Amino acid sequence: MPDGILVVNAGSSSLKFSLYEVAAPATPRRSLVRAMVEEIGPSALFIHEGEKQPAPAARDHVGAIAHVLDWIGSRFPGIRPVAAGHRVVHGGPDFWAPVRVDPGILSALEALIPLAPLHLPHNVAAIRALAAAHPALPQVACFDTAFHAGQPDVASRFALPAEFAERGIRRYGFHGLSFEAIVRDLPGVMASTGDGATLPERLIVAHLGNGASLCAIRAGRSVATTMGFSTLDGIPMGTRPGAIDPGVLLHLLQREEMDAAGLTELLYRRSGLLGLSGISSDMRALLASDDPRAAFAVAYHACHVARAAGSLAVALGGLDALVFTGGIGEHAVPARAAIAAHLGWLGLDLDRAANDRHGPRISRPASAISAWVVPTDEEGVIVGHARTLLNL
């Protein structure tokens, strides 16, 4: 009976999962299936290949996990799950590498919930639910913050008294599993286009989606990133504003009498592309709209992504390559073109025809900076970590 690894990405009201067959080490990773439980609660839906079905058992994460395991068992009776890997948003100051979950690790993760109160509770809930359903199944936690371990203090510290850094108030950075996937896969993509198979020394990866951040990578290591202590910082996102003057927040708290709950709602759910346009948080909808507010939101996004790239180029001392990934980065042709238009001064010469067909190389041969479209593979990275950690 073939062995399988279950990959879990739990959100507040959703649970995405995929199943990978554990083949020989030389065999490429292969996802057998991807699906999700959406709207966890009384109206939960199970979604597979675009088809939606009621999932009445998925009233909470425990029920969602049970539904997923039952479905996998009936759909793939010949696959024996031997491990599970979880995407965990925040590793705090202590977890800078994947770990096998045990009761002590689980308690430590729960202690980190104040650092990511909108994400970590659901990550932990999925781990607990799977442990309850399959106590003997090894589980591995893979942290979105871990890729940024080792950043210099000038990149990771805030300009606050040292006591705050000692209490864990620092820039952590996120989307690390995505950045790790690009570092792993870009040399192969470059080789496929005849551009050699060596990772560029000075690389910026733009993970652009509903959540988004950029990372400056030197010799495969993160040296700076746009997200900071939380997933709110950096560039404008679907419903999050990105960097914002802290004075605005003080004003809202003190003068507008907005409480913490109202501020949380504003910053996480009402801002970003949605707030700018008043139409949608979805870049596809904005690009399809003829409303000038949509055009403004797209232009604002491009401007601020490009400004962030310029800042990260300073951290790298120059730039050799730029990679677009994530939902917007991989699929939104006009968004990539608008960003590239701001970066001509850095030497980026966009090949519009290549951009229209999604690359993989989207810069002209003579461009001083090569630009690429590379699909991210966070799940594959999690599978790799689980296999390494558990010797599978």
C-alpha atoms as a printed R data frame, in Angstrom:
    type eleno elety resid chain resno       x      y       z
1   ATOM     1    CA   MET     A     1   0.000  0.000   0.000
2   ATOM     2    CA   PRO     A     2   1.563  3.368  -1.028
3   ATOM     3    CA   ASP     A     3   2.303  5.902   1.691
4   ATOM     4    CA   GLY     A     4   0.860  9.410   1.624
5   ATOM     5    CA   ILE     A     5   1.524 12.781   3.243
6   ATOM     6    CA   LEU     A     6  -1.406 15.053   4.049
7   ATOM     7    CA   VAL     A     7  -0.747 18.799   3.784
8   ATOM     8    CA   VAL     A     8  -3.068 21.079   5.761
9   ATOM     9    CA   ASN     A     9  -3.535 24.849   5.561
10  ATOM    10    CA   ALA     A    10  -6.159 25.933   8.093
11  ATOM    11    CA   GLY     A    11  -7.795 29.355   8.083
12  ATOM    12    CA   SER     A    12 -10.445 30.942  10.255
13  ATOM    13    CA   SER     A    13 -13.339 29.474   8.269
14  ATOM    14    CA   SER     A    14 -11.635 27.201   5.766
15  ATOM    15    CA   LEU     A    15  -9.395 24.179   5.647
16  ATOM    16    CA   LYS     A    16  -7.385 23.549   2.493
17  ATOM    17    CA   PHE     A    17  -5.684 20.205   2.077
18  ATOM    18    CA   SER     A    18  -3.758 18.142  -0.414
19  ATOM    19    CA   LEU     A    19  -2.518 14.569  -0.481
20  ATOM    20    CA   TYR     A    20   0.893 13.593  -1.804
21  ATOM    21    CA   GLU     A    21   2.138 10.113  -2.542
22  ATOM    22    CA   VAL     A    22   5.497  9.378  -0.953
23  ATOM    23    CA   ALA     A    23   7.577  8.030  -3.815
24  ATOM    24    CA   ALA     A    24  11.292  7.307  -4.090
25  ATOM    25    CA   PRO     A    25  13.431 10.393  -3.325
26  ATOM    26    CA   ALA     A    26  14.366 10.804  -6.987
27  ATOM    27    CA   THR     A    27  10.718 10.848  -8.069
28  ATOM    28    CA   PRO     A    28   9.143 14.316  -8.397
29  ATOM    29    CA   ARG     A    29   6.558 15.264  -5.812
30  ATOM    30    CA   ARG     A    30   3.055 14.543  -7.038
31  ATOM    31    CA   SER     A    31  -0.155 15.838  -5.565
32  ATOM    32    CA   LEU     A    32  -2.916 13.257  -5.816
33  ATOM    33    CA   VAL     A    33  -5.656 15.696  -4.907
34  ATOM    34    CA   ARG     A    34  -6.347 19.221  -3.689
35  ATOM    35    CA   ALA     A    35  -9.620 20.239  -2.075
36  ATOM    36    CA   MET     A    36 -10.992 22.353   0.748
37  ATOM    37    CA   VAL     A    37 -13.712 22.799   3.316
38  ATOM    38    CA   GLU     A    38 -15.148 26.317   3.148
39  ATOM    39    CA   GLU     A    39 -17.390 28.262   5.523
40  ATOM    40    CA   ILE     A    40 -16.694 25.922   8.441
41  ATOM    41    CA   GLY     A    41 -19.849 25.941  10.571
42  ATOM    42    CA   PRO     A    42 -23.523 25.126   9.970
43  ATOM    43    CA   SER     A    43 -23.256 25.996   6.248
44  ATOM    44    CA   ALA     A    44 -19.921 24.273   5.547
45  ATOM    45    CA   LEU     A    45 -19.153 23.236   1.979
46  ATOM    46    CA   PHE     A    46 -16.683 20.693   0.626
47  ATOM    47    CA   ILE     A    47 -15.120 21.865  -2.638
48  ATOM    48    CA   HIS     A    48 -13.253 19.620  -5.058
49  ATOM    49    CA   GLU     A    49 -12.503 20.487  -8.689
50  ATOM    50    CA   GLY     A    50 -15.030 23.302  -8.588
51  ATOM    51    CA   GLU     A    51 -17.894 21.165  -7.314
52  ATOM    52    CA   LYS     A    52 -19.459 22.163  -4.003
53  ATOM    53    CA   GLN     A    53 -21.213 19.762  -1.666
54  ATOM    54    CA   PRO     A    54 -22.650 20.297   1.828
55  ATOM    55    CA   ALA     A    55 -20.373 19.155   4.651
56  ATOM    56    CA   PRO     A    56 -22.726 19.045   7.647
57  ATOM    57    CA   ALA     A    57 -20.129 17.423   9.914
58  ATOM    58    CA   ALA     A    58 -17.720 20.349   9.460
59  ATOM    59    CA   ARG     A    59 -19.194 22.563  12.174
60  ATOM    60    CA   ASP     A    60 -15.695 23.247  13.511
61  ATOM    61    CA   HIS     A    61 -12.121 22.319  12.620
62  ATOM    62    CA   VAL     A    62 -12.500 18.931  14.320
63  ATOM    63    CA   GLY     A    63 -15.489 18.149  12.115
64  ATOM    64    CA   ALA     A    64 -13.727 19.511   9.023
65  ATOM    65    CA   ILE     A    65 -10.713 17.261   9.620
66  ATOM    66    CA   ALA     A    66 -13.011 14.272  10.147
67  ATOM    67    CA   HIS     A    67 -14.819 15.037   6.878
68  ATOM    68    CA   VAL     A    68 -11.519 15.326   5.006
69  ATOM    69    CA   LEU     A    69 -10.170 12.052   6.401
70  ATOM    70    CA   ASP     A    70 -13.383 10.204   5.572
71  ATOM    71    CA   TRP     A    71 -13.348 11.585   2.034
72  ATOM    72    CA   ILE     A    72  -9.693 10.660   1.483
73  ATOM    73    CA   GLY     A    73 -10.316  7.170   2.850
74  ATOM    74    CA   SER     A    74 -13.174  6.582   0.422
75  ATOM    75    CA   ARG     A    75 -11.508  8.262  -2.562
76  ATOM    76    CA   PHE     A    76  -8.016  6.807  -2.066
77  ATOM    77    CA   PRO     A    77  -8.432  3.528  -0.181
78  ATOM    78    CA   GLY     A    78  -5.024  2.356  -1.352
79  ATOM    79    CA   ILE     A    79  -3.123  5.270   0.203
80  ATOM    80    CA   ARG     A    80  -1.919  4.982   3.784
81  ATOM    81    CA   PRO     A    81  -1.299  8.398   5.411
82  ATOM    82    CA   VAL     A    82   2.039  8.263   7.222
83  ATOM    83    CA   ALA     A    83   2.443 11.956   8.099
84  ATOM    84    CA   ALA     A    84   0.797 15.358   8.014
85  ATOM    85    CA   GLY     A    85   2.446 18.701   7.358
86  ATOM    86    CA   HIS     A    86   0.878 21.977   8.449
87  ATOM    87    CA   ARG     A    87   1.427 25.516   7.275
88  ATOM    88    CA   VAL     A    88   1.750 27.535  10.492
89  ATOM    89    CA   VAL     A    89   1.695 31.279   9.955
90  ATOM    90    CA   HIS     A    90   3.861 32.413  12.879
91  ATOM    91    CA   GLY     A    91   6.782 30.743  14.632
92  ATOM    92    CA   GLY     A    92   7.521 33.632  16.971
93  ATOM    93    CA   PRO     A    93  11.042 34.106  18.343
94  ATOM    94    CA   ASP     A    94  11.629 30.406  19.035
95  ATOM    95    CA   PHE     A    95  10.714 28.409  15.911
96  ATOM    96    CA   TRP     A    96  13.021 29.058  12.973
97  ATOM    97    CA   ALA     A    97  12.827 25.604  11.381
98  ATOM    98    CA   PRO     A    98  10.169 22.924  10.853
99  ATOM    99    CA   VAL     A    99   9.450 20.803  13.928
100 ATOM   100    CA   ARG     A   100   7.714 17.546  14.682
101 ATOM   101    CA   VAL     A   101   4.704 18.354  16.819
102 ATOM   102    CA   ASP     A   102   4.448 16.888  20.313
103 ATOM   103    CA   PRO     A   103   2.456 18.082  23.337
104 ATOM   104    CA   GLY     A   104   5.233 20.472  24.362
105 ATOM   105    CA   ILE     A   105   5.465 21.992  20.886
106 ATOM   106    CA   LEU     A   106   1.698 22.351  20.747
107 ATOM   107    CA   SER     A   107   1.663 24.201  24.070
108 ATOM   108    CA   ALA     A   108   4.435 26.481  22.818
109 ATOM   109    CA   LEU     A   109   2.438 27.257  19.676
110 ATOM   110    CA   GLU     A   110  -0.617 28.121  21.741
111 ATOM   111    CA   ALA     A   111   1.528 30.532  23.750
112 ATOM   112    CA   LEU     A   112   2.326 32.355  20.482
113 ATOM   113    CA   ILE     A   113  -1.326 33.024  19.630
114 ATOM   114    CA   PRO     A   114  -1.128 36.679  20.817
115 ATOM   115    CA   LEU     A   115   1.413 37.280  18.018
116 ATOM   116    CA   ALA     A   116  -1.066 36.152  15.341
117 ATOM   117    CA   PRO     A   117  -4.524 35.991  16.924
118 ATOM   118    CA   LEU     A   118  -6.360 35.819  13.596
119 ATOM   119    CA   HIS     A   119  -4.307 32.925  12.210
120 ATOM   120    CA   LEU     A   120  -2.585 30.779  14.822
121 ATOM   121    CA   PRO     A   121  -5.716 29.610  16.686
122 ATOM   122    CA   HIS     A   122  -6.911 27.899  13.503
123 ATOM   123    CA   ASN     A   123  -3.497 26.406  12.719
124 ATOM   124    CA   VAL     A   124  -3.396 24.946  16.227
125 ATOM   125    CA   ALA     A   125  -7.020 23.779  16.022
126 ATOM   126    CA   ALA     A   126  -6.264 21.751  12.887
127 ATOM   127    CA   ILE     A   127  -3.227 20.126  14.521
128 ATOM   128    CA   ARG     A   128  -5.265 19.238  17.598
129 ATOM   129    CA   ALA     A   129  -8.142 17.902  15.511
130 ATOM   130    CA   LEU     A   130  -5.858 15.657  13.483
131 ATOM   131    CA   ALA     A   131  -4.105 14.440  16.636
132 ATOM   132    CA   ALA     A   132  -7.476 13.534  18.133
133 ATOM   133    CA   ALA     A   133  -8.514 11.622  15.015
134 ATOM   134    CA   HIS     A   134  -5.148  9.904  14.454
135 ATOM   135    CA   PRO     A   135  -3.026 10.051  17.632
136 ATOM   136    CA   ALA     A   136  -0.203  7.994  16.114
137 ATOM   137    CA   LEU     A   137   0.101 10.058  12.924
138 ATOM   138    CA   PRO     A   138   3.306 12.163  12.975
139 ATOM   139    CA   GLN     A   139   2.642 15.851  12.345
140 ATOM   140    CA   VAL     A   140   5.132 18.488  11.232
141 ATOM   141    CA   ALA     A   141   4.680 22.243  11.659
142 ATOM   142    CA   CYS     A   142   6.254 24.396   8.935
143 ATOM   143    CA   PHE     A   143   6.468 28.105   9.694
144 ATOM   144    CA   ASP     A   144   5.906 30.966   7.268
145 ATOM   145    CA   THR     A   145   8.339 33.045   9.316
146 ATOM   146    CA   ALA     A   146  11.233 30.552   9.315
147 ATOM   147    CA   PHE     A   147  12.738 31.495   5.933
148 ATOM   148    CA   HIS     A   148  13.582 34.926   7.338
149 ATOM   149    CA   ALA     A   149  15.780 33.563  10.134
150 ATOM   150    CA   GLY     A   150  19.202 35.162  10.149
151 ATOM   151    CA   GLN     A   151  18.193 38.542   8.756
152 ATOM   152    CA   PRO     A   152  20.554 41.270   9.993
153 ATOM   153    CA   ASP     A   153  19.371 43.388  12.905
154 ATOM   154    CA   VAL     A   154  19.126 46.436  10.651
155 ATOM   155    CA   ALA     A   155  16.382 44.578   8.777
156 ATOM   156    CA   SER     A   156  14.612 42.838  11.656
157 ATOM   157    CA   ARG     A   157  14.664 45.440  14.454
158 ATOM   158    CA   PHE     A   158  12.195 48.272  14.956
159 ATOM   159    CA   ALA     A   159  13.518 51.674  16.030
160 ATOM   160    CA   LEU     A   160  12.167 51.119  19.537
161 ATOM   161    CA   PRO     A   161  13.975 50.713  22.869
162 ATOM   162    CA   ALA     A   162  15.886 47.435  23.094
163 ATOM   163    CA   GLU     A   163  13.530 46.075  25.746
164 ATOM   164    CA   PHE     A   164  10.826 45.683  23.096
165 ATOM   165    CA   ALA     A   165  13.060 43.571  20.878
166 ATOM   166    CA   GLU     A   166  13.847 41.410  23.891
167 ATOM   167    CA   ARG     A   167  10.101 40.848  24.287
168 ATOM   168    CA   GLY     A   168   9.773 39.618  20.707
169 ATOM   169    CA   ILE     A   169   8.597 42.877  19.126
170 ATOM   170    CA   ARG     A   170  10.505 42.682  15.837
171 ATOM   171    CA   ARG     A   171  10.041 42.117  12.128
172 ATOM   172    CA   TYR     A   172   9.383 38.440  11.467
173 ATOM   173    CA   GLY     A   173   8.312 38.406   7.826
174 ATOM   174    CA   PHE     A   174   5.893 35.941   6.254
175 ATOM   175    CA   HIS     A   175   5.262 33.958   3.042
176 ATOM   176    CA   GLY     A   176   8.512 32.157   3.791
177 ATOM   177    CA   LEU     A   177   7.314 28.824   2.421
178 ATOM   178    CA   SER     A   178   6.539 30.506  -0.898
179 ATOM   179    CA   PHE     A   179   9.920 32.237  -1.043
180 ATOM   180    CA   GLU     A   180  11.624 28.951  -0.199
181 ATOM   181    CA   ALA     A   181   9.773 27.276  -3.073
182 ATOM   182    CA   ILE     A   182  10.997 29.910  -5.534
183 ATOM   183    CA   VAL     A   183  14.600 29.566  -4.364
184 ATOM   184    CA   ARG     A   184  14.263 25.814  -4.905
185 ATOM   185    CA   ASP     A   185  12.551 25.990  -8.311
186 ATOM   186    CA   LEU     A   186  13.944 29.071 -10.084
187 ATOM   187    CA   PRO     A   187  17.231 27.459 -11.225
188 ATOM   188    CA   GLY     A   188  15.276 24.714 -12.991
189 ATOM   189    CA   VAL     A   189  12.978 27.255 -14.623
190 ATOM   190    CA   MET     A   190  15.995 29.245 -15.805
191 ATOM   191    CA   ALA     A   191  17.608 26.120 -17.209
192 ATOM   192    CA   SER     A   192  14.442 25.381 -19.196
193 ATOM   193    CA   THR     A   193  14.814 28.707 -21.039
194 ATOM   194    CA   GLY     A   194  18.551 28.395 -21.625
195 ATOM   195    CA   ASP     A   195  19.445 30.973 -18.971
196 ATOM   196    CA   GLY     A   196  21.703 28.704 -16.935
197 ATOM   197    CA   ALA     A   197  20.788 26.897 -13.746
198 ATOM   198    CA   THR     A   198  22.357 29.126 -11.111
199 ATOM   199    CA   LEU     A   199  20.205 31.015  -8.637
200 ATOM   200    CA   PRO     A   200  20.737 34.762  -9.150
201 ATOM   201    CA   GLU     A   201  22.886 36.253  -6.392
202 ATOM   202    CA   ARG     A   202  20.571 39.251  -5.814
203 ATOM   203    CA   LEU     A   203  16.941 38.253  -6.151
204 ATOM   204    CA   ILE     A   204  13.604 39.848  -5.255
205 ATOM   205    CA   VAL     A   205  10.534 37.630  -5.100
206 ATOM   206    CA   ALA     A   206   7.126 39.311  -5.204
207 ATOM   207    CA   HIS     A   207   4.458 37.027  -3.741
208 ATOM   208    CA   LEU     A   208   1.335 38.861  -4.852
209 ATOM   209    CA   GLY     A   209  -2.095 37.601  -3.868
210 ATOM   210    CA   ASN     A   210  -4.834 38.496  -1.424
211 ATOM   211    CA   GLY     A   211  -1.993 38.502   1.086
212 ATOM   212    CA   ALA     A   212   1.241 39.800  -0.380
213 ATOM   213    CA   SER     A   213   4.852 40.582   0.393
214 ATOM   214    CA   LEU     A   214   8.232 40.968  -1.267
215 ATOM   215    CA   CYS     A   215  11.506 39.437  -0.130
216 ATOM   216    CA   ALA     A   216  15.105 40.392  -0.871
217 ATOM   217    CA   ILE     A   217  17.171 37.208  -1.206
218 ATOM   218    CA   ARG     A   218  20.959 37.114  -1.423
219 ATOM   219    CA   ALA     A   219  22.572 33.777  -2.255
220 ATOM   220    CA   GLY     A   220  19.349 31.998  -1.344
221 ATOM   221    CA   ARG     A   221  18.919 33.678   2.058
222 ATOM   222    CA   SER     A   222  16.379 36.289   3.123
223 ATOM   223    CA   VAL     A   223  18.004 39.613   3.982
224 ATOM   224    CA   ALA     A   224  14.900 41.842   4.108
225 ATOM   225    CA   THR     A   225  11.161 41.601   3.525
226 ATOM   226    CA   THR     A   226   8.178 43.927   3.420
227 ATOM   227    CA   MET     A   227   6.006 42.290   6.076
228 ATOM   228    CA   GLY     A   228   6.995 42.875   9.674
229 ATOM   229    CA   PHE     A   229   5.597 41.929  13.065
230 ATOM   230    CA   SER     A   230   2.250 41.015  11.521
231 ATOM   231    CA   THR     A   231   0.729 40.242   8.143
232 ATOM   232    CA   LEU     A   232  -0.572 43.823   7.941
233 ATOM   233    CA   ASP     A   233   2.713 45.501   7.035
234 ATOM   234    CA   GLY     A   234   4.293 46.194   3.668
235 ATOM   235    CA   ILE     A   235   2.486 46.569   0.357
236 ATOM   236    CA   PRO     A   236  -1.291 47.013  -0.163
237 ATOM   237    CA   MET     A   237  -3.160 43.698  -0.268
238 ATOM   238    CA   GLY     A   238  -6.678 42.513  -0.981
239 ATOM   239    CA   THR     A   239  -8.224 43.811   2.240
240 ATOM   240    CA   ARG     A   240  -5.141 44.905   4.225
241 ATOM   241    CA   PRO     A   241  -3.529 48.336   3.829
242 ATOM   242    CA   GLY     A   242   0.144 47.464   4.075
243 ATOM   243    CA   ALA     A   243   2.405 50.069   5.657
244 ATOM   244    CA   ILE     A   244   0.485 52.875   7.336
245 ATOM   245    CA   ASP     A   245   1.561 55.805   9.506
246 ATOM   246    CA   PRO     A   246   1.107 54.701  13.161
247 ATOM   247    CA   GLY     A   247  -0.167 58.212  13.813
248 ATOM   248    CA   VAL     A   248  -3.279 57.333  11.807
249 ATOM   249    CA   LEU     A   249  -3.988 54.477  14.209
250 ATOM   250    CA   LEU     A   250  -3.472 56.709  17.236
251 ATOM   251    CA   HIS     A   251  -5.845 59.247  15.706
252 ATOM   252    CA   LEU     A   252  -8.513 56.618  15.102
253 ATOM   253    CA   LEU     A   253  -8.195 55.318  18.656
254 ATOM   254    CA   GLN     A   254  -8.066 58.685  20.378
255 ATOM   255    CA   ARG     A   255 -10.075 61.059  18.194
256 ATOM   256    CA   GLU     A   256 -12.450 58.825  16.282
257 ATOM   257    CA   GLU     A   257 -13.085 56.663  19.366
258 ATOM   258    CA   MET     A   258 -12.505 53.482  17.399
259 ATOM   259    CA   ASP     A   259 -11.836 50.513  19.670
260 ATOM   260    CA   ALA     A   260  -9.396 47.647  19.069
261 ATOM   261    CA   ALA     A   261 -12.095 45.463  17.516
262 ATOM   262    CA   GLY     A   262 -13.070 48.202  15.074
263 ATOM   263    CA   LEU     A   263  -9.454 48.836  14.201
264 ATOM   264    CA   THR     A   264  -8.880 45.130  13.597
265 ATOM   265    CA   GLU     A   265 -11.898 44.993  11.296
266 ATOM   266    CA   LEU     A   266 -10.692 48.061   9.379
267 ATOM   267    CA   LEU     A   267  -7.118 46.880   8.941
268 ATOM   268    CA   TYR     A   268  -7.734 43.222   8.145
269 ATOM   269    CA   ARG     A   269 -11.027 43.268   6.241
270 ATOM   270    CA   ARG     A   270 -11.942 46.742   4.906
271 ATOM   271    CA   SER     A   271  -8.718 48.190   3.540
272 ATOM   272    CA   GLY     A   272  -6.297 47.411   0.715
273 ATOM   273    CA   LEU     A   273  -7.673 47.036  -2.803
274 ATOM   274    CA   LEU     A   274 -11.189 46.775  -1.417
275 ATOM   275    CA   GLY     A   275 -10.866 49.985   0.560
276 ATOM   276    CA   LEU     A   276  -9.210 51.883  -2.282
277 ATOM   277    CA   SER     A   277 -11.728 50.833  -4.913
278 ATOM   278    CA   GLY     A   278 -14.895 50.374  -2.906
279 ATOM   279    CA   ILE     A   279 -15.596 47.576  -5.387
280 ATOM   280    CA   SER     A   280 -13.632 44.413  -4.725
281 ATOM   281    CA   SER     A   281 -10.543 42.921  -3.114
282 ATOM   282    CA   ASP     A   282 -10.040 40.740  -6.194
283 ATOM   283    CA   MET     A   283  -7.510 42.026  -8.713
284 ATOM   284    CA   ARG     A   284  -9.348 40.178 -11.500
285 ATOM   285    CA   ALA     A   285 -12.534 42.123 -10.826
286 ATOM   286    CA   LEU     A   286 -10.650 45.414 -10.695
287 ATOM   287    CA   LEU     A   287  -8.852 44.768 -13.975
288 ATOM   288    CA   ALA     A   288 -12.170 43.901 -15.632
289 ATOM   289    CA   SER     A   289 -13.924 47.023 -14.325
290 ATOM   290    CA   ASP     A   290 -14.202 50.344 -16.162
291 ATOM   291    CA   ASP     A   291 -14.801 52.189 -12.879
292 ATOM   292    CA   PRO     A   292 -12.066 54.820 -12.319
293 ATOM   293    CA   ARG     A   293 -11.843 53.742  -8.681
294 ATOM   294    CA   ALA     A   294 -10.778 50.285  -9.845
295 ATOM   295    CA   ALA     A   295  -8.136 51.785 -12.127
296 ATOM   296    CA   PHE     A   296  -6.838 53.861  -9.228
297 ATOM   297    CA   ALA     A   297  -6.562 50.812  -6.969
298 ATOM   298    CA   VAL     A   298  -4.602 48.920  -9.637
299 ATOM   299    CA   ALA     A   299  -2.280 51.886 -10.208
300 ATOM   300    CA   TYR     A   300  -1.786 52.353  -6.459
301 ATOM   301    CA   HIS     A   301  -0.919 48.677  -6.075
302 ATOM   302    CA   ALA     A   302   1.643 48.803  -8.891
303 ATOM   303    CA   CYS     A   303   3.256 51.968  -7.561
304 ATOM   304    CA   HIS     A   304   3.676 50.631  -4.041
305 ATOM   305    CA   VAL     A   305   4.895 47.195  -5.106
306 ATOM   306    CA   ALA     A   306   7.524 48.873  -7.289
307 ATOM   307    CA   ARG     A   307   8.538 51.235  -4.470
308 ATOM   308    CA   ALA     A   308   8.987 48.235  -2.207
309 ATOM   309    CA   ALA     A   309  11.117 46.511  -4.845
310 ATOM   310    CA   GLY     A   310  13.314 49.602  -5.101
311 ATOM   311    CA   SER     A   311  13.805 49.621  -1.345
312 ATOM   312    CA   LEU     A   312  14.729 45.937  -1.307
313 ATOM   313    CA   ALA     A   313  17.189 46.499  -4.152
314 ATOM   314    CA   VAL     A   314  19.009 48.851  -1.784
315 ATOM   315    CA   ALA     A   315  19.157 46.076   0.823
316 ATOM   316    CA   LEU     A   316  20.729 43.821  -1.809
317 ATOM   317    CA   GLY     A   317  23.132 46.418  -3.199
318 ATOM   318    CA   GLY     A   318  21.605 45.994  -6.641
319 ATOM   319    CA   LEU     A   319  19.325 43.542  -8.389
320 ATOM   320    CA   ASP     A   320  19.876 40.621 -10.752
321 ATOM   321    CA   ALA     A   321  16.409 39.078 -11.013
322 ATOM   322    CA   LEU     A   322  12.770 39.670 -10.096
323 ATOM   323    CA   VAL     A   323  10.230 36.854  -9.723
324 ATOM   324    CA   PHE     A   324   6.448 37.238  -9.703
325 ATOM   325    CA   THR     A   325   4.477 34.533  -7.910
326 ATOM   326    CA   GLY     A   326   1.178 34.088  -6.037
327 ATOM   327    CA   GLY     A   327  -2.312 34.469  -7.505
328 ATOM   328    CA   ILE     A   328  -1.789 37.991  -8.872
329 ATOM   329    CA   GLY     A   329   1.880 37.514  -9.656
330 ATOM   330    CA   GLU     A   330   1.274 34.361 -11.675
331 ATOM   331    CA   HIS     A   331  -1.911 35.333 -13.518
332 ATOM   332    CA   ALA     A   332  -2.490 39.117 -13.722
333 ATOM   333    CA   VAL     A   333  -0.737 40.243 -16.909
334 ATOM   334    CA   PRO     A   334  -1.664 43.967 -16.617
335 ATOM   335    CA   ALA     A   335  -0.636 44.074 -12.947
336 ATOM   336    CA   ARG     A   336   2.823 42.703 -13.767
337 ATOM   337    CA   ALA     A   337   3.190 45.128 -16.663
338 ATOM   338    CA   ALA     A   338   2.216 48.094 -14.491
339 ATOM   339    CA   ILE     A   339   4.768 47.139 -11.843
340 ATOM   340    CA   ALA     A   340   7.500 46.579 -14.427
341 ATOM   341    CA   ALA     A   341   6.806 50.008 -15.946
342 ATOM   342    CA   HIS     A   342   7.937 51.595 -12.677
343 ATOM   343    CA   LEU     A   343  11.181 49.602 -12.630
344 ATOM   344    CA   GLY     A   344  12.667 50.590 -15.968
345 ATOM   345    CA   TRP     A   345  15.149 52.857 -14.171
346 ATOM   346    CA   LEU     A   346  16.581 49.734 -12.508
347 ATOM   347    CA   GLY     A   347  17.208 48.210 -15.914
348 ATOM   348    CA   LEU     A   348  14.113 46.027 -16.259
349 ATOM   349    CA   ASP     A   349  13.001 45.787 -19.904
350 ATOM   350    CA   LEU     A   350   9.706 43.895 -20.066
351 ATOM   351    CA   ASP     A   351   8.987 41.571 -22.992
352 ATOM   352    CA   ARG     A   352   5.275 42.263 -23.418
353 ATOM   353    CA   ALA     A   353   4.591 39.218 -25.573
354 ATOM   354    CA   ALA     A   354   6.274 36.941 -23.042
355 ATOM   355    CA   ASN     A   355   4.367 38.642 -20.239
356 ATOM   356    CA   ASP     A   356   1.099 38.059 -22.108
357 ATOM   357    CA   ARG     A   357   1.797 34.317 -22.219
358 ATOM   358    CA   HIS     A   358   2.981 34.237 -18.572
359 ATOM   359    CA   GLY     A   359   6.641 33.637 -19.321
360 ATOM   360    CA   PRO     A   360   8.355 31.978 -17.623
361 ATOM   361    CA   ARG     A   361  10.907 34.627 -18.579
362 ATOM   362    CA   ILE     A   362   9.152 37.957 -19.170
363 ATOM   363    CA   SER     A   363  12.161 40.262 -19.682
364 ATOM   364    CA   ARG     A   364  13.981 40.869 -22.941
365 ATOM   365    CA   PRO     A   365  17.340 39.148 -23.501
366 ATOM   366    CA   ALA     A   366  19.252 42.431 -23.117
367 ATOM   367    CA   SER     A   367  17.429 43.461 -19.922
368 ATOM   368    CA   ALA     A   368  19.838 44.298 -17.093
369 ATOM   369    CA   ILE     A   369  17.444 42.525 -14.728
370 ATOM   370    CA   SER     A   370  15.812 39.247 -15.658
371 ATOM   371    CA   ALA     A   371  12.132 38.941 -14.722
372 ATOM   372    CA   TRP     A   372  10.237 35.704 -14.275
373 ATOM   373    CA   VAL     A   373   6.826 34.223 -13.562
374 ATOM   374    CA   VAL     A   374   7.235 31.133 -11.382
375 ATOM   375    CA   PRO     A   375   4.333 29.248  -9.765
376 ATOM   376    CA   THR     A   376   4.754 28.915  -6.035
377 ATOM   377    CA   ASP     A   377   4.651 25.506  -4.365
378 ATOM   378    CA   GLU     A   378   4.251 25.953  -0.626
379 ATOM   379    CA   GLU     A   379   2.679 22.513  -0.312
380 ATOM   380    CA   GLY     A   380   5.638 20.847  -2.002
381 ATOM   381    CA   VAL     A   381   7.992 22.603   0.405
382 ATOM   382    CA   ILE     A   382   5.948 21.324   3.356
383 ATOM   383    CA   VAL     A   383   6.075 17.784   1.953
384 ATOM   384    CA   GLY     A   384   9.835 18.072   1.577
385 ATOM   385    CA   HIS     A   385  10.272 19.223   5.158
386 ATOM   386    CA   ALA     A   386   8.035 16.437   6.457
387 ATOM   387    CA   ARG     A   387   9.988 13.828   4.523
388 ATOM   388    CA   THR     A   388  13.315 15.167   5.742
389 ATOM   389    CA   LEU     A   389  12.274 15.527   9.362
390 ATOM   390    CA   LEU     A   390  10.598 12.107   9.518
391 ATOM   391    CA   ASN     A   391  13.054 10.274   7.227
392 ATOM   392    CA   LEU     A   392  10.315  9.273   4.790
